[in-house]
Amino acid sequence: MHHLVGILGAAAVMVCGRFNVALSAGNLMSEWTSFPMNHRWRMIKHKMTDSPWYMVVNGIFFFGYLFVRVIFMALLLLRNYQI
């Protein structure tokens, strides 16, 4: 779903060039979920999944990914098409 929304965002930027700034800012915001994703990956690689912090980092990644990359980006695309 995330890649589909990203591809639609890139297509919207090409079609509606004047909204490039808003969509680019939205894509930049979506990259902030990479921090907990990378931290979660490192915890898995270093076998730290028994730590209670693993579930905290995993939750931050999951909800951040769901909100920013799926819901927020879909709403941003919808708003772009409404304008």
N, CA, C and O of each residue as an XYZ file, in Angstrom:
332
protein
N       0.828     -1.191      0.000
C       0.000      0.000      0.000
C       0.875      1.258      0.000
O       0.581      2.234     -0.690
N       1.949      1.216      0.783
C       2.848      2.367      0.878
C       3.454      2.708     -0.482
O       3.505      3.877     -0.865
N       3.909      1.699     -1.203
C       4.529      1.955     -2.499
C       3.498      2.460     -3.519
O       3.813      3.291     -4.370
N       2.300      1.963     -3.425
C       1.244      2.441     -4.305
C       0.973      3.926     -4.050
O       0.841      4.707     -4.993
N       0.890      4.311     -2.774
C       0.671      5.718     -2.436
C       1.855      6.566     -2.896
O       1.662      7.673     -3.398
N       3.082      6.057     -2.731
C       4.268      6.783     -3.186
C       4.295      6.968     -4.692
O       4.658      8.038     -5.181
N       3.915      5.938     -5.428
C       3.875      6.029     -6.887
C       2.798      7.020     -7.326
O       3.013      7.801     -8.252
N       1.648      6.989     -6.667
C       0.599      7.953     -6.988
C       1.054      9.379     -6.667
O       0.721     10.317     -7.391
N       1.812      9.538     -5.585
C       2.350     10.853     -5.242
C       3.329     11.355     -6.284
O       3.297     12.527     -6.659
N       4.195     10.477     -6.752
C       5.145     10.867     -7.801
C       4.414     11.227     -9.094
O       4.786     12.183     -9.773
N       3.384     10.471     -9.430
C       2.607     10.776    -10.628
C       1.877     12.111    -10.469
O       1.774     12.882    -11.424
N       1.377     12.380     -9.274
C       0.685     13.653     -9.037
C       1.641     14.827     -9.169
O       1.258     15.887     -9.666
N       2.881     14.647     -8.729
C       3.873     15.709     -8.865
C       4.144     15.977    -10.348
O       4.282     17.129    -10.759
N       4.219     14.922    -11.137
C       4.471     15.119    -12.568
C       3.285     15.778    -13.266
O       3.479     16.616    -14.146
N       2.067     15.414    -12.889
C       0.876     15.959    -13.527
C       0.590     17.382    -13.037
O       0.282     18.265    -13.837
N       0.691     17.597    -11.749
C       0.359     18.896    -11.143
C       1.626     19.508    -10.562
O       1.791     19.543     -9.343
N       2.498     19.975    -11.394
C       3.785     20.487    -10.957
C       3.711     21.607     -9.947
O       4.642     21.780     -9.161
N       2.625     22.383     -9.939
C       2.543     23.501     -9.009
C       2.379     23.053     -7.570
O       2.617     23.851     -6.663
N       1.988     21.825     -7.320
C       1.847     21.302     -5.967
C       3.054     20.493     -5.545
O       2.990     19.743     -4.571
N       4.131     20.631     -6.252
C       5.344     19.869     -5.989
C       5.848     20.084     -4.575
O       6.308     19.132     -3.944
N       5.778     21.301     -4.054
C       6.310     21.597     -2.726
C       5.557     20.826     -1.649
O       6.177     20.224     -0.773
N       4.238     20.838     -1.703
C       3.445     20.147     -0.680
C       3.676     18.641     -0.721
O       3.819     18.008      0.325
N       3.714     18.068     -1.908
C       3.916     16.624     -2.004
C       5.342     16.231     -1.623
O       5.555     15.177     -1.024
N       6.302     17.059     -1.961
C       7.680     16.775     -1.575
C       7.841     16.855     -0.066
O       8.546     16.038      0.527
N       7.195     17.828      0.559
C       7.235     17.932      2.019
C       6.561     16.725      2.662
O       7.022     16.226      3.689
N       5.486     16.265      2.067
C       4.821     15.063      2.576
C       5.705     13.836      2.459
O       5.745     13.013      3.373
N       6.414     13.703      1.343
C       7.336     12.576      1.194
C       8.483     12.659      2.194
O       8.916     11.637      2.728
N       8.979     13.873      2.451
C      10.026     14.040      3.447
C       9.522     13.638      4.826
O      10.240     12.993      5.590
N       8.295     14.016      5.145
C       7.721     13.636      6.443
C       7.602     12.120      6.563
O       7.784     11.563      7.646
N       7.301     11.462      5.462
C       7.148     10.005      5.521
C       8.469      9.296      5.793
O       8.476      8.166      6.281
N       9.582      9.947      5.484
C      10.880      9.309      5.712
C      11.296      9.305      7.178
O      12.234      8.597      7.546
N      10.625     10.075      8.017
C      10.977     10.087      9.439
C      10.690      8.743     10.106
O      11.254      8.452     11.161
N       9.832      7.925      9.519
C       9.578      6.606     10.107
C      10.746      5.652      9.874
O      10.747      4.538     10.397
N      11.726      6.074      9.103
C      12.897      5.227      8.876
C      13.747      5.072     10.140
O      14.422      4.057     10.309
N      13.718      6.076     11.029
C      14.512      5.981     12.247
C      14.086      4.808     13.133
O      14.934      3.989     13.489
N      12.794      4.693     13.506
C      12.426      3.517     14.302
C      12.534      2.213     13.514
O      12.786      1.161     14.101
N      12.345      2.266     12.192
C      12.489      1.057     11.389
C      13.924      0.539     11.453
O      14.149     -0.659     11.627
N      14.896      1.446     11.311
C      16.302      1.041     11.380
C      16.688      0.592     12.789
O      17.460     -0.352     12.955
N      16.152      1.269     13.794
C      16.452      0.870     15.177
C      15.877     -0.510     15.471
O      16.514     -1.317     16.147
N      14.696     -0.781     14.975
C      14.081     -2.106     15.157
C      14.919     -3.181     14.467
O      15.124     -4.264     15.014
N      15.400     -2.874     13.264
C      16.231     -3.831     12.532
C      17.515     -4.123     13.302
O      17.940     -5.274     13.392
N      18.133     -3.077     13.859
C      19.359     -3.288     14.637
C      19.099     -4.119     15.880
O      19.919     -4.959     16.250
N      17.972     -3.894     16.524
C      17.635     -4.696     17.709
C      17.437     -6.168     17.335
O      17.821     -7.057     18.094
N      16.849     -6.422     16.187
C      16.683     -7.810     15.728
C      18.044     -8.427     15.436
O      18.310     -9.560     15.838
N      18.912     -7.687     14.738
C      20.235     -8.213     14.389
C      21.101     -8.475     15.611
O      21.903     -9.409     15.611
N      20.949     -7.665     16.650
C      21.746     -7.842     17.865
C      21.031     -8.690     18.916
O      21.420     -8.721     20.084
N      19.987     -9.368     18.479
C      19.224    -10.304     19.317
C      18.746     -9.649     20.616
O      18.915    -10.193     21.707
N      18.146     -8.470     20.467
C      17.618     -7.736     21.609
C      16.085     -7.738     21.613
O      15.458     -6.830     22.159
N      15.496     -8.758     21.005
C      14.038     -8.802     20.920
C      13.381     -9.181     22.238
O      12.164     -9.051     22.366
N      14.139     -9.643     23.216
C      13.577     -9.961     24.527
C      13.421     -8.718     25.398
O      12.722     -8.747     26.411
N      14.063     -7.648     25.007
C      14.006     -6.404     25.768
C      12.623     -5.773     25.648
O      12.006     -5.827     24.585
N      12.129     -5.168     26.744
C      10.836     -4.473     26.628
C      10.912     -3.272     25.689
O       9.888     -2.839     25.160
N      12.106     -2.730     25.475
C      12.272     -1.603     24.553
C      12.010     -2.006     23.105
O      11.665     -1.163     22.276
N      12.172     -3.284     22.802
C      11.907     -3.745     21.442
C      10.445     -3.514     21.081
O      10.143     -3.052     19.981
N       9.544     -3.830     21.994
C       8.119     -3.626     21.717
C       7.782     -2.138     21.625
O       6.909     -1.748     20.850
N       8.465     -1.310     22.408
C       8.239      0.133     22.329
C       8.657      0.646     20.954
O       7.898      1.357     20.295
N       9.868      0.282     20.521
C      10.370      0.717     19.216
C       9.496      0.150     18.100
O       9.193      0.845     17.130
N       9.096     -1.102     18.239
C       8.235     -1.731     17.239
C       6.888     -1.014     17.150
O       6.368     -0.811     16.053
N       6.320     -0.630     18.296
C       5.055      0.102     18.300
C       5.181      1.478     17.670
O       4.310      1.903     16.910
N       6.282      2.182     17.991
C       6.513      3.502     17.392
C       6.625      3.379     15.882
O       6.060      4.182     15.140
N       7.364      2.362     15.431
C       7.501      2.156     13.992
C       6.152      1.836     13.351
O       5.792      2.429     12.334
N       5.410      0.910     13.936
C       4.148      0.478     13.340
C       3.150      1.630     13.228
O       2.596      1.881     12.158
N       2.927      2.325     14.342
C       1.934      3.399     14.313
C       2.421      4.599     13.505
O       1.625      5.266     12.844
N       3.722      4.874     13.556
C       4.267      5.951     12.727
C       4.127      5.627     11.253
O       3.737      6.482     10.458
N       4.443      4.399     10.887
C       4.325      3.968      9.499
C       2.868      4.036      9.040
O       2.566      4.561      7.969
N       1.980      3.500      9.862
C       0.569      3.484      9.503
C       0.026      4.898      9.341
O      -0.662      5.188      8.362
N       0.327      5.779     10.289
C      -0.220      7.129     10.222
C       0.421      7.943      9.113
O      -0.280      8.514      8.278
N       1.757      8.003      9.095
C       2.431      8.913      8.173
C       2.445      8.379      6.753
O       2.075      9.095      5.822
N       2.863      7.144      6.570
C       3.071      6.642      5.210
C       1.808      6.151      4.534
O       1.744      6.116      3.305
N       0.806      5.772      5.300
C      -0.413      5.267      4.670
C      -1.529      6.311      4.760
O      -2.048      6.748      3.733
N      -1.898      6.709      5.970
C      -3.046      7.601      6.136
C      -2.714      9.029      5.691
O      -3.433      9.609      4.877
N      -1.616      9.600      6.230
C      -1.270     10.985      5.912
C      -0.997     11.171      4.425
O      -1.485     12.126      3.821
N      -0.225     10.269      3.833
C       0.087     10.409      2.415
C      -1.162     10.235      1.552
O      -1.303     10.919      0.539
N      -2.067      9.337      1.931
C      -3.311      9.173      1.175
C      -4.166     10.438      1.277
O      -4.754     10.866      0.284
N      -4.239     11.041      2.470
C      -4.997     12.279      2.621
C      -4.361     13.425      1.851
O      -5.059     14.269      1.289
N      -3.022     13.453      1.828
C      -2.328     14.490      1.069
C      -2.612     14.353     -0.431
O      -2.827     15.347     -1.125
N      -2.610     13.130     -0.910
C      -2.946     12.908     -2.324
C      -4.387     13.284     -2.623
O      -4.679     13.906     -3.645
N      -5.288     12.899     -1.721
C      -6.697     13.249     -1.908
C      -6.884     14.760     -1.947
O      -7.614     15.281     -2.791
N      -6.231     15.453     -1.040
C      -6.328     16.913     -1.010
C      -5.754     17.526     -2.284
O      -6.284     18.507     -2.805
N      -4.669     16.940     -2.777
C      -4.057     17.432     -4.011
C      -5.025     17.307     -5.177
O      -5.112     18.220     -5.999
N      -5.742     16.217     -5.269
C      -6.690     16.038     -6.367
C      -7.926     16.895     -6.209
O      -8.559     17.254     -7.202
N      -8.291     17.238     -4.957
C      -9.451     18.098     -4.735
C      -9.182     19.525     -5.172
O     -10.088     20.221     -5.629
N      -7.933     19.963     -5.034
C      -7.594     21.329     -5.418
C      -7.554     21.391     -6.920
O      -7.286     22.451     -7.487
